[in-house]
Amino acid sequence: MRSMNWPAWVRLGDIIDLLRLSVPIAISRMAMMLMSMTDAVVLGQFAPGELPFVLNSWLPMGVTLGFSMGILIGVQVLTSEMLGVGRHAQSGRIFRRGLLASIGLGVVLLGLVVLIADPLFYWLFVEIAPVSETTDLANPEYVAASTASVTHILALALPGFTISTVCGLYLEALRRPTLVAIISYGGVLLNIVLDLAYVGGFWGLPQMGAEGVAIATTGSRYAIAVAMFIAVIFLTPAFRASPKAEPGEARRQFEVGIGSAISNVAEWGGFNLTFTIATWISLAANTVYGYTIQLVGFCFMFYMGIASATSVRVAEAFGRGNKEEVVNAGRLGVAATILTGVTLGLSLVIFSGPLSVLLVDGEAVIDGVRIAPAIASLLFLASVMTVFDGIQATASFALRAQEIVWSPSLIHIGSFFLVMLPACYWFGIVQGNGARGMMEGALIGVFVAGTLQTLMLELKAARPLKGHAA
């Protein structure tokens, strides 16, 4: 019997290398979503009606976090290129440049979010909230004020977040993702303790609801930042002397980052605006849709592991100028994402009932809607959505690792702002489908993004390799 002729990108050595990188990266990335999930679960058990205040606070917070993560991604890309040609011991200047940028970004974004929070949410929930037969948002002034209060507390975490991000990206590029995962999960455990203290009222503290969640998140972020920075100091060449940078290196580092930042703003901003649209319908619709998206976001962390590992492998091959390795690394990443997405999607459908009860008290009712069964009814849509959400992430990461900056960004802007947001508004409010309509609109936007990013990656594979080789 003749052996099957597998494609060139399905090689056992490449699969093992992808797994060795992606599994710990996914585990560490998952810590970020687990922190959010922990917040949501604790709120779901003690104060489920306050989840919309946390979700809506992520409109300015998500945009600023996504922007800062994008700007700093150049640290990982350039360090990976240097690792690919054995010059990683000289990468300290890459990290130090990113560290200064992270500190500046954190402070500036903190001030910006604090300034805009009150007027932004008053405008969204009081001044322009649509009034129709399908919307029943009660007491919009209270919703606006409560969301702004949570946002002010979360904003204090921004400098800690940006510093931990640049440290984590640098450690992962130097193939130390397991260390990043260990530190991140230490932060998750701390967050659980603080959630129980400030939200659950354990140890005699008052129950603070959504504001307690914000306090827990802020404290955990700074603890992670301190631990990451200590690891970088002692375990990497971050503060060793480096040769003088080659011409244009700083420009390349931040140009890659700017493109990623624009994509993140489009994706995170787009998704977080859908929470605003859901709140216009009702607090119940926001809660049901929000918890469903929390599960999609949890699945997304698996894809972030694959996408980040794919980015590192593509950047290493790109640094060596090896076109075949670049193409194979990208295709293997997309294939692994699809396989992972199908597995996760089936899990969401099979365990829809237990998952919904895990997220929120099974007897919780908001505006006459039983929350847990409503969440369970949307998990089939979530299962399809998560596959394309992963594909768009991995394909765009593979493109940016080849220093293709603007095409992925334009696809994200078009998919999330020009497709997803109008679709959510149409199906959720105009058609009166509530939380289900919101999920339908989000699925359409992610489908477009995943399809176009993959097509762009394949178009690039058919062309000669161009760009910088380290």
Protein Blocks (a to p, Z undefined) as FASTA:
>chain_A
ZZddddfklcfklmmmmmmmmmmmmmmmmmmmmmmmmmmmmmmmmmmmlmmmmmmmmmmm
mmmmmmmmmmmmmmmmmmmmmmmnopmmmmmmmmmmmmmmmmmmmmmmmmmmmmmmmmmm
mmmmmmmoccdfkbccehkllmmmmmmmmmmmmmmmmmmmmmmmmmmmmmmmnopakmmm
mmmmmmmmmmmmmmmmmmnopghiacekjmlmmmmmmmmmmmmmmmmmmmmmmmccklgc
cddddehklmmmmmmmmmmmmmmmmmmmmmmmmmmmmmmmommlmmmmmmmmmmmmmmmm
mmmmmmmmmmmmmmmmmmnopaklmmmmmmmmmmmmmmmmmmmmmmmmmmmmmmmmmmpc
fkbceehiafklmmmmmmmmmmmmmmmmmmmmmmmmmmmmnopaklmmmmmmmmmmmmmm
mmmmmmmmmnonmjmlmmmmmmmmmmmmmmmmmmmmmmmmmpccedjdZZ
